[in-house]
Amino acid sequence: MAKTATFGVMHLVTSFTVTYALTGSVSIAGIVTFVEPLVNTVMHYFFDKYWDHPKVEAARGVIARVRGRRAQATEQNRDELGQPA
């Protein structure tokens, strides 16, 4: 739990620092520092909810197959050119 709490504090400090550096405004940095984690939490809820949706699983399968084919093609090209893996 201590690690999680420490990460949370680090996230808030980072958010404030980056936003302040970009805007020069303490008030905007403060607002973004607390609004962003709230929005992120809501987004994470939907991300988790739909992660196992059949259409999402199908899309991940397509991506995996494309990556596999690409890796095989790269390996085949190396073999043809006599390059080590």
WOFEN-V950073 format. One record per backbone hydrogen bond with DSSP energy under -1.0 kcal/mol. CO is the residue of the C=O (numbers start at 1). NH is the residue of the N-H. If there is no record, write none. Layout:
CO & NH
CO & NH
This chain:
1 & 5
2 & 6
3 & 7
4 & 8
5 & 9
6 & 10
7 & 11
8 & 12
9 & 13
10 & 14
11 & 15
12 & 16
13 & 17
14 & 18
15 & 19
16 & 20
17 & 21
18 & 22
19 & 23
20 & 24
25 & 29
26 & 30
27 & 31
28 & 32
29 & 33
30 & 34
31 & 35
32 & 36
35 & 39
36 & 40
37 & 41
38 & 42
39 & 43
40 & 44
41 & 45
42 & 46
43 & 47
44 & 48
45 & 49
46 & 50
47 & 51
50 & 53
53 & 57
54 & 58
55 & 59
56 & 60
57 & 61
58 & 62
59 & 63
60 & 64
61 & 65
62 & 66
63 & 67
64 & 68
65 & 69
66 & 70
67 & 71
68 & 72
69 & 73
70 & 74
71 & 75
72 & 76
73 & 77
74 & 78
75 & 79
76 & 80
77 & 81
78 & 83
